[in-house]
């Protein structure tokens, strides 16, 4: 579904030298898979996600989605940010309907899908509340529902659980696994958490410190659905150690 070839991204510096965020990224993401991307702070993980979403262009290299050049935002991509960024003056249901309104989707069809998504993410009874009246986990579920409202093929998540406490973060990770398995979407998840990446990912892509390059691309061969109990198993520890070694090796290098 996603093909990235020798992609680089540089930003103008305050002085003469540009700041290179990404360099020479080559990556393929198959349809229906969940790929986790990890790396140290400032390595360009969020930048890579924004480029895939069409929010900013690469400086060099190619990017294709379903065989088409990505040269701007697309209706077949949904994006969930670190914080839900819900509009505070709109209810949960009204927030979920926002992408459909922007894209001009039939109002009745959009309404039925919004109602389905509200039930799907477990927000029944909360659809008429405003974001300030919701817990952090509920807000993030509303954000995921909004990203799915226009039925995108590709769902991009930029550290969606980073602001949640540890227990809620674990529950939301399992909820994301359920949503992914139920919808068949292609998902790219950026995270700082090695356990989260191994728990959720079919693959874990490790980026180097800035400029971000692909240090390792590790296939996670663990049965699904995955559970929190699996974190204590030797197989899980093996994959977590592989990811950690790839991160440490590049840091030390």
Secondary structure by P-SEA (a helix, b strand, c coil): cbbbcbbbbbccccccbbbbccccccccccccbbbbbbbcccccaaaaaaaaaccccccbbbbbccccccccccccbbbbcccccccccccaaaaaaaaaaaacccaaaaaaaaaaaaaaaccccccccccccccaaaaaaaaaaaaacccccbbbbccccccccaaaaaaaaaaaaaaaaacccbbbbbbccaaaaaacccbbbbbccccccccbbbbbbccccccccccccaaaaaaaaaaaaaaaaaaac
